[in-house]
């Protein structure tokens, strides 16, 4: 996971000033080097406007009709509040296409996004509603009755062909399968549909745990605060996931996180709590914001009953930052002399002065004081404080360097260590001293505990390339052992006896095999799909034929090989935002992703066009907005969701889609087959 480094919002306008924004288009003018830029707005959703701009290098200025004063800086990706006298400017350094998004609500705002260059559109055609005749004789015999899973229509193969008219709302898509239902297939991770939910941003099942450990909303944009999602909320949405054809749920790390906040983004312009699960404090306890252990047991039991496996996000590279809240409560670190007078009784309530940002709390802290020995201690982590070893840049040493100034676990060390002092004092921890344990041994024990005691089905491992391979291999070995022990203790659970699964994030890795799969990983996340196939495939599937063929060949060449493709993530971008919030592209993404060989990952809200949220000075924060449940009541989003569900269920019925042999059958119309043993499907798209 990429993270922000460490180094006012506007008040609501009066109704009279807002009235001018109730017109059909935003009241906004644009100039590039004092030349007018025409704005031809589209209206993809209520109160939401979008325009694509082709910009050369120069000074871009966005201005309201009644603008006054000097222009304020405009930053790419970031939300910019808009009012009747707004004026914003940005130096365009890279010529290209940009998308300007404007939202009319109680506080109008806009964002400017650069658009990636797309493949030429000439490969795609427009389906005009005509019937499609397809040669399927290489897959189905004459006389076999096929069903189009999209429309429900039946057709009999004659002379090696079938002819059907796709459903009117299908974009020319036929999903052909034998009409006779087949038994439910065995689970195959190469055909997995993994749903990734940042738990805090997904569904709030218990409002009583929203402010655990004294955590508070900031009353502003809530960019980095806890939003209330929890384990009970996830359990309440399992039927929803099942309807999407999901068979694995990856949740953000639920372990107890740092209690307080750090300054968010480069500018320290928001309070950044550990809502995402990447700033661990105690790996042996659930974070109270996530819920209780009974609720975790219930989530896993109910998921298993629906054929859904549960994966935990795990981190071996680092724990969380120190915060004022944790220093005060857990008794580590020290303030600089006399600085306590600038702190309120509850330190986490500290506010910066008008000339400061939220990074300024570091000025209160004496990072060279001996009291930092009471935190993790120098034997556990590298951190540029007190007597700790200073980590090199991660660019110099990817394994022992520090990511975003986070303390770096010494997982490579062969030195036995005692428990960190703060954990020895922490009354509710399960961490106990072990004779001869190294840092790696403690972390492996703590993480495998959740497999043994709760039946966690797998791990998604974070920052894999920043930890030595031996540590990952040790974690996998312990997880496999813990899985066997859990299965023996829970013989009646539907997942009892099924193997543990581990997928890793090696940032920038593609679908190819690598040494990581010899050290505990069943699959790695495939970053190439987002960068190379997602956008092209969302236009029409014929544009990703080469990619589909290559992916399938990689799987065919090694039955143990797998990878997990995605189009949106918390560390890169939202496909919906990247594509200018076009619902048609989000529909196309469902086809491109859910028909791809290998495991695939849906990022929460891909299926419902979840929009980018506020970002502050950290552009990744916007990718983690709260799930847009209310939008699903709107007809366009409901139709989009139905489309994703239909494709997801089709994939779930047919392991051949992810794990089978790929064969192009025709180019006009574009058609391909996937076959795996007796499982056979043909996909046709008249575009």
C-alpha positions as CSV (number, residue, x, y, z in Angstrom):
1,X,0.0,0.0,0.0
2,X,1.3,3.5,-0.8
3,X,0.8,5.9,2.0
4,X,1.0,9.7,2.6
5,X,4.3,11.0,3.9
6,X,4.7,12.8,7.2
7,X,6.8,16.0,7.1
8,X,-10.8,25.2,6.1
9,X,-12.9,24.0,4.3
10,X,-15.3,26.9,3.1
11,X,-18.4,27.7,5.0
12,X,-21.7,26.8,3.4
13,X,-22.9,29.6,1.1
14,X,-26.2,31.3,1.5
15,X,-29.1,30.1,-0.6
16,X,-29.0,33.3,-2.7
17,X,-25.5,32.6,-3.8
18,X,-26.3,29.0,-4.6
19,X,-29.3,29.7,-6.8
20,X,-27.1,30.4,-9.8
21,X,-25.9,26.8,-9.7
22,X,-29.4,25.4,-10.1
23,X,-29.2,26.0,-13.9
24,X,-28.7,23.3,-16.5
25,X,-24.9,23.7,-16.5
26,X,-22.3,24.9,-14.1
27,X,-21.6,28.6,-14.1
28,X,-17.9,28.3,-15.0
29,X,-15.6,29.7,-17.6
30,X,-12.2,28.3,-18.7
31,X,-9.1,29.9,-20.3
32,X,-5.8,28.5,-21.5
33,X,-3.2,31.2,-21.7
34,X,-6.0,33.7,-21.9
35,X,-7.7,31.8,-24.8
36,X,-11.3,30.7,-24.1
37,X,-11.8,26.9,-23.7
38,X,-15.2,25.7,-24.8
39,X,-17.0,23.6,-22.2
40,X,-19.6,21.1,-23.6
41,X,-20.9,19.6,-20.4
42,X,-22.5,16.2,-20.1
43,X,-24.8,15.3,-17.2
44,X,-24.0,11.6,-16.2
45,X,-25.9,11.8,-12.9
46,X,-28.2,14.2,-11.0
47,X,-26.2,17.3,-10.0
48,X,-23.0,15.8,-11.6
49,X,-21.5,17.3,-14.7
50,X,-18.5,16.3,-16.8
51,X,-16.5,17.7,-19.7
52,X,-13.5,16.3,-21.5
53,X,-10.8,18.8,-22.4
54,X,-7.9,18.6,-24.9
55,X,-5.3,20.9,-23.3
56,X,-1.9,22.0,-24.6
57,X,0.9,23.2,-22.2
58,X,0.0,26.5,-20.7
59,X,-1.8,28.3,-17.8
60,X,-5.3,26.9,-17.3
61,X,-7.7,29.2,-15.4
62,X,-11.2,28.3,-14.2
63,X,-13.3,31.2,-13.1
64,X,-16.8,31.9,-11.9
65,X,-18.7,34.8,-13.7
66,X,-18.3,37.0,-10.6
67,X,-14.7,36.1,-9.8
68,X,-12.6,38.6,-7.9
69,X,-9.1,38.6,-6.5
70,X,-6.1,36.5,-7.5
71,X,-6.6,32.9,-8.6
72,X,-6.0,30.1,-6.1
73,X,-3.9,27.1,-7.1
74,X,-5.8,24.2,-8.7
75,X,-4.4,20.7,-8.0
76,X,-5.0,17.6,-10.1
77,X,-7.3,15.0,-8.5
78,X,-8.1,17.1,-5.5
79,X,-11.6,18.4,-4.6
80,X,-11.8,22.2,-5.0
81,X,-14.8,24.0,-3.4
82,X,-16.6,26.4,-5.8
83,X,-18.6,29.5,-5.1
84,X,-19.8,32.6,-6.9
85,X,-16.4,34.3,-6.9
86,X,-14.0,31.4,-7.4
87,X,-11.0,31.6,-9.5
88,X,-8.5,28.7,-9.9
89,X,-5.3,28.2,-11.9
90,X,-3.0,25.4,-12.9
91,X,0.1,25.2,-15.1
92,X,-0.5,22.4,-17.6
93,X,2.9,20.8,-18.1
94,X,1.8,17.7,-20.0
95,X,-0.4,18.2,-23.0
96,X,-3.2,15.7,-23.2
97,X,-6.8,14.9,-22.4
98,X,-8.3,15.9,-19.1
99,X,-11.7,15.4,-17.4
100,X,-13.3,18.2,-15.5
101,X,-15.9,17.0,-13.0
102,X,-18.4,19.4,-11.3
103,X,-20.7,18.5,-8.5
104,X,-23.7,20.6,-7.5
105,X,-24.8,20.1,-3.9
106,X,-24.8,22.0,-0.6
107,X,-21.2,22.8,-1.3
108,X,-20.5,22.8,-5.0
109,X,-17.0,21.5,-5.9
110,X,-14.9,20.3,-8.9
111,X,-12.0,18.1,-9.7
112,X,-9.6,18.0,-12.7
113,X,-8.3,14.5,-13.7
114,X,-5.8,13.6,-16.4
115,X,-7.0,10.9,-18.7
116,X,-4.8,8.1,-19.8
117,X,-4.3,7.7,-23.6
118,X,-6.6,5.0,-24.9
119,X,-6.3,2.6,-27.7
120,X,-7.8,3.7,-31.0
121,X,-11.5,3.3,-31.1
122,X,-11.5,1.9,-34.6
123,X,-11.4,-1.7,-33.4
124,X,-14.9,-1.4,-31.9
125,X,-18.2,-1.2,-33.7
126,X,-21.6,-0.2,-32.6
127,X,-24.1,-3.0,-32.1
128,X,-27.4,-2.0,-33.9
129,X,-29.7,-4.6,-32.3
130,X,-29.3,-7.2,-35.0
131,X,-29.2,-11.0,-34.5
132,X,-25.8,-12.6,-34.2
133,X,-24.9,-15.8,-36.0
134,X,-22.0,-17.6,-34.4
135,X,-20.0,-20.7,-35.3
136,X,-19.8,-22.8,-32.1
137,X,-19.1,-26.2,-33.7
138,X,-15.7,-26.5,-32.2
139,X,-17.2,-26.4,-28.7
140,X,-20.8,-27.6,-28.9
141,X,-22.3,-30.5,-31.0
142,X,-25.2,-30.2,-33.4
143,X,-28.4,-30.7,-31.5
144,X,-27.1,-29.3,-28.2
145,X,-29.4,-26.7,-26.6
146,X,-27.7,-23.6,-25.5
147,X,-28.9,-20.9,-23.2
148,X,-27.9,-17.2,-23.3
149,X,-27.3,-16.4,-19.6
150,X,-27.9,-12.8,-20.3
151,X,-31.4,-12.9,-21.9
152,X,-32.5,-16.4,-20.9
153,X,-33.1,-17.3,-24.6
154,X,-32.5,-20.9,-25.9
155,X,-31.1,-21.9,-29.2
156,X,-30.2,-25.3,-30.7
157,X,-26.9,-25.8,-32.5
158,X,-27.5,-26.5,-36.2
159,X,-24.7,-27.1,-38.7
160,X,-22.3,-25.9,-36.1
161,X,-23.9,-22.5,-35.6
162,X,-26.5,-20.8,-33.5
163,X,-28.3,-17.5,-34.1
164,X,-29.7,-15.3,-31.3
165,X,-30.5,-11.6,-30.8
166,X,-28.8,-10.3,-27.7
167,X,-30.9,-8.7,-25.0
168,X,-31.6,-5.0,-25.8
169,X,-29.7,-3.8,-22.8
170,X,-26.7,-6.2,-23.2
171,X,-24.5,-4.1,-25.5
172,X,-24.6,-7.0,-27.9
173,X,-23.4,-9.6,-25.5
174,X,-24.3,-13.3,-25.5
175,X,-23.2,-15.6,-22.7
176,X,-23.7,-19.1,-24.1
177,X,-23.8,-22.1,-21.8
178,X,-25.4,-25.6,-22.0
179,X,-29.2,-25.2,-21.2
180,X,-29.0,-28.3,-18.9
181,X,-27.9,-27.0,-15.5
182,X,-24.6,-28.5,-14.3
183,X,-23.8,-29.5,-10.7
184,X,-22.2,-26.7,-8.7
185,X,-18.5,-26.6,-9.6
186,X,-15.7,-27.2,-7.2
187,X,-13.9,-24.1,-6.1
188,X,-11.0,-23.1,-8.3
189,X,-8.9,-20.1,-7.2
190,X,-8.0,-19.4,-10.8
191,X,-11.7,-18.6,-11.3
192,X,-12.1,-16.7,-8.0
193,X,-14.0,-13.5,-7.8
194,X,-12.5,-11.7,-4.8
195,X,-14.4,-8.7,-3.4
196,X,-12.1,-6.1,-1.6
197,X,-13.9,-4.0,1.0
198,X,-12.3,-1.4,3.2
199,X,-14.4,-2.5,6.2
200,X,-14.7,1.0,7.7
201,X,-16.0,2.5,4.4
202,X,-18.4,-0.4,3.5
203,X,-21.3,-0.9,5.8
204,X,-22.1,0.3,9.4
205,X,-23.7,-2.5,11.4
206,X,-23.2,-1.1,14.8
207,X,-23.1,2.7,15.4
208,X,-22.1,2.0,19.0
209,X,-18.5,1.3,18.1
210,X,-18.0,4.2,15.7
211,X,-15.9,6.3,18.2
212,X,-13.8,3.7,19.9
213,X,-10.6,4.8,21.8
214,X,-11.9,8.4,21.7
215,X,-11.7,8.7,17.9
216,X,-13.7,11.6,16.6
217,X,-15.0,12.8,13.2
218,X,-13.3,16.0,12.1
219,X,-16.6,17.8,11.1
220,X,-15.1,18.7,7.7
221,X,-14.7,16.4,4.8
222,X,-13.9,13.3,6.9
223,X,-11.1,12.4,4.5
224,X,-9.1,10.3,6.9
225,X,-11.5,9.6,9.8
226,X,-13.4,6.5,10.7
227,X,-16.7,6.3,8.9
228,X,-18.3,3.5,10.9
229,X,-18.1,0.4,8.8
230,X,-17.6,-2.8,10.8
231,X,-17.7,-6.6,10.8
232,X,-21.4,-6.7,11.6
233,X,-22.0,-4.5,8.6
234,X,-20.1,-6.9,6.4
235,X,-22.1,-9.8,7.6
236,X,-25.3,-7.9,6.8
237,X,-24.1,-7.6,3.1
238,X,-23.1,-11.2,2.5
239,X,-26.3,-11.9,0.5
240,X,-25.4,-8.8,-1.6
241,X,-22.0,-10.3,-2.3
242,X,-23.3,-13.7,-3.1
243,X,-25.6,-12.1,-5.7
244,X,-22.5,-10.7,-7.3
245,X,-21.1,-14.1,-7.7
246,X,-18.3,-13.4,-5.2
247,X,-16.6,-16.4,-3.6
248,X,-13.9,-14.6,-1.6
249,X,-14.1,-11.5,0.6
250,X,-10.9,-9.6,1.2
251,X,-11.3,-7.3,4.2
252,X,-8.9,-4.6,5.4
253,X,-6.8,-5.7,8.4
254,X,-9.1,-5.8,11.4
255,X,-6.3,-5.9,14.0
256,X,-6.1,-3.1,16.7
257,X,-4.8,0.0,15.0
258,X,-3.1,3.1,16.4
259,X,-5.8,4.9,18.4
260,X,-4.9,8.5,17.4
261,X,-4.3,10.3,14.1
262,X,-1.3,11.6,12.2
263,X,-1.3,14.6,9.8
264,X,-2.6,13.5,6.5
265,X,-1.1,14.1,3.1
266,X,1.9,16.3,2.2
267,X,0.2,19.4,3.5
268,X,-1.1,18.0,6.8
269,X,-4.6,19.1,5.8
270,X,-6.7,16.4,7.4
271,X,-6.5,14.0,10.4
272,X,-5.4,10.6,9.1
273,X,-6.6,7.7,11.3
274,X,-5.8,4.1,10.6
275,X,-9.3,3.3,9.2
276,X,-7.6,1.3,6.4
277,X,-5.9,-1.2,8.8
278,X,-2.3,-0.5,7.7
279,X,-1.1,1.1,11.0
280,X,-1.2,-1.8,13.4
281,X,-0.8,-1.4,17.2
282,X,-1.6,-4.9,18.5
283,X,-1.9,-7.8,16.0
284,X,-3.5,-10.0,18.7
285,X,-6.6,-8.0,19.2
286,X,-9.5,-6.8,17.0
287,X,-9.8,-3.1,16.6
288,X,-12.9,-2.0,18.6
289,X,-14.1,0.0,15.6
290,X,-14.3,-3.3,13.7
291,X,-16.4,-5.1,16.3
292,X,-16.1,-8.1,18.6
293,X,-14.6,-11.6,18.2
294,X,-18.1,-13.1,18.3
295,X,-19.0,-10.8,15.3
296,X,-15.9,-12.0,13.5
297,X,-16.9,-15.7,14.1
298,X,-20.3,-14.9,12.8
299,X,-19.0,-13.1,9.7
300,X,-16.8,-16.1,8.8
301,X,-19.5,-18.7,9.6
302,X,-22.1,-16.9,7.5
303,X,-19.7,-16.3,4.7
304,X,-18.7,-20.0,4.6
305,X,-22.4,-21.0,4.6
306,X,-22.7,-19.0,1.3
307,X,-19.5,-20.4,-0.3
308,X,-17.5,-17.2,0.4
309,X,-14.0,-17.4,1.8
310,X,-12.7,-14.6,4.0
311,X,-9.2,-13.1,3.5
312,X,-7.4,-10.8,5.9
313,X,-5.1,-8.1,4.7
314,X,-1.8,-8.5,6.5
315,X,1.4,-6.5,6.9
316,X,4.8,-7.8,7.9
317,X,6.7,-4.7,6.9
318,X,5.7,-2.2,9.5
319,X,3.5,-1.3,12.4
320,X,1.7,2.1,12.7
321,X,3.1,5.5,13.5
322,X,3.2,6.9,17.0
323,X,0.4,9.3,17.9
324,X,-0.3,11.8,20.7
325,X,-3.2,9.6,21.8
326,X,-1.1,6.4,22.1
327,X,1.8,8.3,23.7
328,X,-0.5,9.5,26.4
329,X,-2.4,6.3,27.0
330,X,0.3,3.7,26.6
331,X,3.1,5.7,28.2
332,X,5.9,5.8,25.6
333,X,7.9,8.7,24.1
334,X,8.2,12.2,25.6
335,X,7.3,15.8,25.0
336,X,9.9,18.5,24.6
337,X,10.4,20.6,27.7
338,X,7.5,22.9,28.5
339,X,5.4,21.7,25.5
340,X,2.7,20.1,27.7
341,X,1.3,23.6,28.2
342,X,0.2,23.5,24.5
343,X,-1.7,20.3,24.9
344,X,-5.3,19.9,26.1
345,X,-6.1,17.3,28.8
346,X,-6.7,14.7,26.1
347,X,-3.7,15.1,23.8
348,X,-5.5,13.9,20.7
349,X,-7.7,17.0,20.9
350,X,-4.7,19.2,20.0
351,X,-5.4,21.8,17.3
352,X,-2.8,23.6,15.2
353,X,-2.5,27.4,15.2
354,X,-3.9,29.3,12.2
355,X,-0.4,29.4,10.6
356,X,0.3,25.7,11.2
357,X,-1.0,22.4,9.7
358,X,-1.6,19.1,11.4
359,X,2.0,18.0,11.0
360,X,3.0,20.6,13.5
361,X,2.2,18.4,16.5
362,X,5.7,16.8,15.9
363,X,7.2,20.1,17.1
364,X,5.9,19.2,20.6
365,X,7.7,15.8,20.8
366,X,11.2,15.0,21.8
367,X,12.1,12.2,19.4
368,X,15.5,11.7,20.9
369,X,14.3,11.1,24.5
370,X,15.2,7.8,26.2
371,X,11.4,7.2,26.8
372,X,11.1,6.0,23.2
373,X,12.6,2.7,24.4
374,X,9.2,2.1,26.0
375,X,7.6,1.9,22.5
376,X,8.6,-0.9,20.1
377,X,12.3,-0.6,20.9
378,X,15.4,-0.7,18.8
379,X,15.5,-4.5,18.6
380,X,12.1,-4.5,16.9
381,X,12.0,-1.7,14.4
382,X,14.2,0.8,12.5
383,X,13.0,4.4,13.0
384,X,14.9,7.6,13.0
385,X,14.4,8.3,16.7
386,X,16.3,8.0,20.0
387,X,18.7,5.0,20.0
388,X,16.8,3.2,17.2
389,X,18.7,2.2,14.0
390,X,17.9,4.7,11.3
391,X,16.4,3.1,8.2
392,X,17.9,3.8,4.8
393,X,15.6,5.1,2.0
394,X,13.4,2.4,0.6
395,X,14.8,3.3,-2.8
396,X,18.3,2.4,-1.6
397,X,17.3,-0.7,0.3
398,X,13.8,-2.0,-0.6
399,X,13.9,-4.7,2.2
400,X,15.2,-2.7,5.1
401,X,14.2,0.8,4.1
402,X,11.3,2.8,5.6
403,X,8.1,3.3,3.6
404,X,6.6,6.7,4.1
405,X,8.5,7.2,7.4
406,X,6.8,4.2,9.0
407,X,8.8,2.2,11.5
408,X,10.3,-0.8,9.7
409,X,10.1,-4.3,11.3
410,X,13.4,-6.1,11.6
411,X,12.0,-9.3,10.2
412,X,15.4,-10.3,8.8
413,X,17.0,-10.2,12.2
414,X,18.2,-13.5,13.7
415,X,18.4,-11.9,17.2
416,X,16.0,-13.2,19.9
417,X,13.9,-10.4,21.3
418,X,11.6,-9.7,24.2
419,X,8.2,-8.3,23.8
420,X,8.0,-4.6,23.0
421,X,7.7,-2.7,26.3
422,X,4.4,-1.1,25.5
423,X,2.8,-4.5,24.9
424,X,4.2,-5.8,28.2
425,X,2.2,-3.1,29.8
426,X,-0.9,-3.4,27.7
427,X,-3.5,-5.2,29.8
428,X,-5.6,-6.8,27.1
429,X,-3.0,-8.0,24.6
430,X,-2.6,-11.7,23.8
431,X,1.1,-11.2,23.1
432,X,3.2,-13.2,25.6
433,X,7.0,-13.5,25.8
434,X,8.5,-16.5,24.0
435,X,11.9,-17.9,24.6
436,X,14.2,-17.5,21.6
437,X,11.6,-15.8,19.4
438,X,12.8,-13.3,16.7
439,X,10.7,-10.4,15.4
440,X,9.6,-12.6,12.5
441,X,8.5,-15.4,14.9
442,X,6.2,-13.2,16.9
443,X,4.6,-11.7,13.9
444,X,4.0,-15.1,12.3
445,X,2.5,-16.4,15.5
446,X,0.2,-13.4,15.9
447,X,-1.1,-13.6,12.4
448,X,-1.5,-17.3,12.2
449,X,-3.6,-17.2,15.4
450,X,-6.5,-15.7,13.4
451,X,-6.4,-18.7,11.1
452,X,-6.3,-21.3,13.9
453,X,-9.0,-19.7,16.1
454,X,-11.4,-18.2,13.6
455,X,-11.0,-20.1,10.3
456,X,-9.6,-17.2,8.2
457,X,-9.3,-18.7,4.7
458,X,-6.4,-16.7,3.4
459,X,-4.2,-13.6,3.5
460,X,-3.7,-10.8,1.1
461,X,-0.1,-9.7,1.9
462,X,0.8,-6.0,1.7
463,X,4.2,-4.6,0.6
464,X,5.5,-8.0,-0.3
465,X,8.7,-6.9,-2.0
466,X,9.8,-4.9,1.1
467,X,10.1,-8.1,3.2
468,X,12.6,-10.9,2.7
469,X,11.2,-14.0,1.1
470,X,12.1,-16.2,4.1
471,X,9.6,-14.4,6.3
472,X,6.8,-14.9,3.8
473,X,7.6,-18.6,3.6
474,X,7.5,-18.8,7.4
475,X,4.2,-17.1,7.5
476,X,2.7,-19.5,4.9
477,X,4.1,-22.6,6.7
478,X,2.5,-21.4,10.0
479,X,-0.8,-20.5,8.3
480,X,-1.0,-23.9,6.6
481,X,-0.4,-25.7,10.0
482,X,-3.0,-23.4,11.7
483,X,-5.5,-24.1,8.9
484,X,-5.2,-27.9,9.4
485,X,-5.7,-27.4,13.1
486,X,-8.8,-25.3,12.6
487,X,-10.2,-27.8,10.1
488,X,-9.7,-30.6,12.6
489,X,-11.5,-28.7,15.3
490,X,-14.4,-27.6,12.9
491,X,-15.2,-30.7,10.8
492,X,-18.8,-29.5,10.1
493,X,-17.8,-26.1,8.6
494,X,-18.3,-26.1,4.8
495,X,-14.7,-24.9,4.3
496,X,-13.2,-27.5,6.6
497,X,-10.4,-29.3,4.8
498,X,-10.0,-26.6,2.1
499,X,-6.4,-25.2,1.7
500,X,-5.2,-21.8,2.9
501,X,-4.6,-19.3,0.1
502,X,-2.2,-16.4,0.0
503,X,-2.0,-13.6,-2.6
504,X,0.6,-10.8,-2.5
505,X,1.0,-7.2,-3.5
506,X,4.3,-6.7,-5.4
507,X,3.7,-3.2,-6.6
508,X,3.8,-3.1,-10.4
509,X,4.0,-6.9,-10.9
510,X,2.2,-8.4,-13.9
511,X,0.6,-11.9,-14.5
512,X,3.9,-13.7,-15.0
513,X,5.3,-16.3,-12.5
514,X,8.1,-15.3,-10.2
515,X,10.2,-16.3,-7.3
516,X,7.5,-15.2,-4.8
517,X,5.4,-18.2,-5.8
518,X,8.2,-20.4,-4.5
519,X,8.0,-18.8,-1.1
520,X,4.4,-19.2,0.0
521,X,2.3,-17.2,-2.5
522,X,-0.4,-18.8,-4.6
523,X,-0.9,-15.7,-6.7
524,X,0.2,-12.1,-7.0
525,X,-1.9,-9.1,-7.8
526,X,-1.7,-8.3,-11.6
527,X,-1.2,-4.6,-12.0
528,X,-1.0,-4.9,-15.8
529,X,-4.7,-5.4,-16.2
530,X,-5.5,-2.0,-14.8
531,X,-2.9,-0.3,-16.9
532,X,-3.2,-2.2,-20.2
533,X,-6.5,-4.0,-20.5
534,X,-9.2,-2.5,-18.4
535,X,-9.9,0.7,-20.4
536,X,-9.6,-1.0,-23.8
537,X,-11.8,-4.0,-22.7
538,X,-14.4,-1.7,-21.4
539,X,-14.9,-0.3,-24.9
540,X,-15.2,-3.8,-26.5
541,X,-13.8,-7.2,-25.7
542,X,-12.1,-7.7,-29.1
543,X,-9.5,-5.1,-28.0
544,X,-8.2,-7.4,-25.3
545,X,-8.1,-10.7,-27.2
546,X,-4.3,-10.7,-27.2
547,X,-4.3,-10.1,-23.4
548,X,-6.9,-12.8,-22.7
549,X,-5.0,-15.3,-24.9
550,X,-1.7,-14.5,-23.1
551,X,-3.3,-14.8,-19.7
552,X,-4.9,-18.1,-20.5
553,X,-1.6,-19.5,-21.9
554,X,0.2,-18.6,-18.7
555,X,-2.3,-20.6,-16.7
556,X,-2.3,-23.5,-19.1
557,X,1.5,-23.8,-19.0
558,X,1.5,-24.3,-15.2
559,X,-1.6,-25.6,-13.4
560,X,-0.2,-24.1,-10.1
561,X,0.1,-20.6,-11.5
562,X,-2.4,-17.9,-10.8
563,X,-2.7,-14.1,-10.6
564,X,-5.4,-11.6,-9.5
565,X,-6.4,-8.8,-11.9
566,X,-8.1,-5.6,-10.9
567,X,-9.2,-2.3,-12.4
568,X,-9.7,-0.1,-9.3
569,X,-7.8,-0.1,-5.9
570,X,-7.2,2.0,-2.8
571,X,-3.5,2.5,-3.9
572,X,-3.9,3.5,-7.5
573,X,-7.2,4.9,-8.9
574,X,-10.9,4.3,-9.3
575,X,-11.7,3.2,-12.9
576,X,-15.0,5.1,-12.8
577,X,-13.1,8.4,-12.1
578,X,-10.4,7.6,-14.5
579,X,-13.0,7.1,-17.3
580,X,-14.8,10.4,-16.6
581,X,-17.6,8.8,-14.6
582,X,-19.2,7.2,-17.7
583,X,-21.6,4.5,-16.8
584,X,-21.2,2.8,-20.2
585,X,-17.5,2.3,-19.4
586,X,-18.4,0.9,-16.0
587,X,-20.7,-1.6,-17.7
588,X,-17.9,-2.5,-20.1
589,X,-15.6,-3.0,-17.2
590,X,-17.8,-5.7,-15.8
591,X,-17.4,-7.7,-19.1
592,X,-13.6,-7.0,-19.4
593,X,-12.9,-7.9,-15.7
594,X,-15.3,-10.7,-15.0
595,X,-14.6,-12.6,-18.2
596,X,-10.8,-12.4,-17.7
597,X,-8.6,-15.5,-17.2
598,X,-7.3,-15.9,-13.7
599,X,-8.6,-14.7,-10.4
600,X,-10.2,-11.2,-10.5
601,X,-10.8,-8.6,-7.8
602,X,-13.8,-6.3,-7.6
603,X,-13.0,-3.2,-5.5
604,X,-16.1,-2.2,-3.5
605,X,-18.3,0.0,-5.5
606,X,-16.9,-1.0,-8.9
607,X,-20.3,-2.6,-9.4
608,X,-22.3,0.6,-8.5
609,X,-20.1,3.3,-9.9
610,X,-18.9,4.6,-6.5
611,X,-17.5,8.1,-7.1
612,X,-14.2,9.5,-6.0
613,X,-14.3,11.1,-2.5
614,X,-12.5,14.1,-1.1
615,X,-8.7,13.7,-1.2
616,X,-7.0,16.6,0.5
617,X,-3.3,16.6,-0.4
618,X,-3.3,12.8,-0.7
619,X,-4.9,11.7,-4.0
620,X,-5.3,8.1,-2.9
621,X,-7.7,9.1,-0.1
622,X,-10.5,9.7,-2.7
623,X,-10.4,6.1,-3.8
624,X,-11.6,5.1,-0.3
625,X,-14.9,6.9,-0.2
626,X,-17.9,5.4,1.6
627,X,-19.9,2.8,-0.3
628,X,-22.7,4.5,-2.3
629,X,-25.6,2.3,-1.1
630,X,-28.2,5.1,-1.6
631,X,-27.2,5.5,-5.3
632,X,-28.3,1.9,-5.9
633,X,-31.9,3.1,-5.7
634,X,-31.4,5.2,-8.8
635,X,-32.4,3.5,-12.1
636,X,-29.1,3.9,-13.9
637,X,-27.0,2.5,-11.1
638,X,-29.5,-0.3,-10.4
639,X,-29.2,-1.3,-14.0
640,X,-25.5,-1.2,-13.8
641,X,-25.5,-3.4,-10.7
642,X,-27.9,-5.9,-12.3
643,X,-25.4,-6.2,-15.2
644,X,-22.5,-6.9,-12.8
645,X,-24.5,-9.5,-11.0
646,X,-25.5,-11.3,-14.1
647,X,-21.9,-11.5,-15.3
648,X,-20.6,-12.4,-11.8
649,X,-23.0,-15.3,-11.5
650,X,-22.2,-16.5,-14.9
651,X,-18.5,-16.6,-14.0
652,X,-19.2,-18.3,-10.7
653,X,-21.0,-21.2,-12.5
654,X,-18.2,-21.8,-14.9
655,X,-14.6,-22.4,-13.7
656,X,-13.6,-22.5,-17.4
657,X,-13.9,-18.7,-17.6
658,X,-11.0,-18.2,-15.2
659,X,-9.1,-21.4,-15.5
660,X,-9.9,-22.8,-18.9
661,X,-8.4,-22.9,-22.4
662,X,-9.1,-19.8,-24.4
663,X,-9.9,-20.0,-28.1
664,X,-11.1,-17.2,-30.4
665,X,-13.9,-18.5,-32.6
666,X,-14.6,-15.6,-34.9
667,X,-13.8,-11.9,-35.4
668,X,-17.2,-10.9,-36.9
669,X,-18.9,-11.1,-34.5
670,X,-16.1,-11.3,-32.0
671,X,-16.5,-14.7,-30.2
672,X,-14.3,-16.8,-28.0
673,X,-14.6,-20.1,-26.1
674,X,-13.3,-21.2,-22.7
675,X,-13.2,-24.9,-21.9
676,X,-12.1,-26.8,-18.8
677,X,-12.9,-30.5,-18.8
678,X,-16.7,-30.8,-19.3
679,X,-17.3,-27.1,-18.6
680,X,-17.7,-25.1,-21.8
681,X,-18.9,-21.6,-22.5
682,X,-18.9,-19.2,-25.5
683,X,-18.9,-15.5,-25.2
684,X,-20.0,-13.3,-28.1
685,X,-20.0,-9.5,-28.4
686,X,-21.4,-7.8,-31.4
687,X,-19.2,-4.8,-31.1
